[in-house]
């Protein structure tokens, strides 16, 4: 199954808006929505799309409560709305 980056970014941002300000979620939640059976194969792509949203200041990526680069972080990370996006909700 071929999934476009734009679809992944939409799913990430929808989840962030759904969770709301000061709440985060695991990128695996997005990967599991994309393909519940083979979600592991989408983890890298979800992190890459998350990085693009971070560069647009729409999202933040955290690990242990600190902001990190999702492509350089080792281990579990979390995505959440960027501060600039929180006030628009």
Beta strands, then each sheet from edge to edge (+ up, - down):
strand 1: 24-25
strand 2: 59-63
strand 3: 66-67
strand 4: 78-81
sheet 1: 1+ 4- 2+ 3-
end
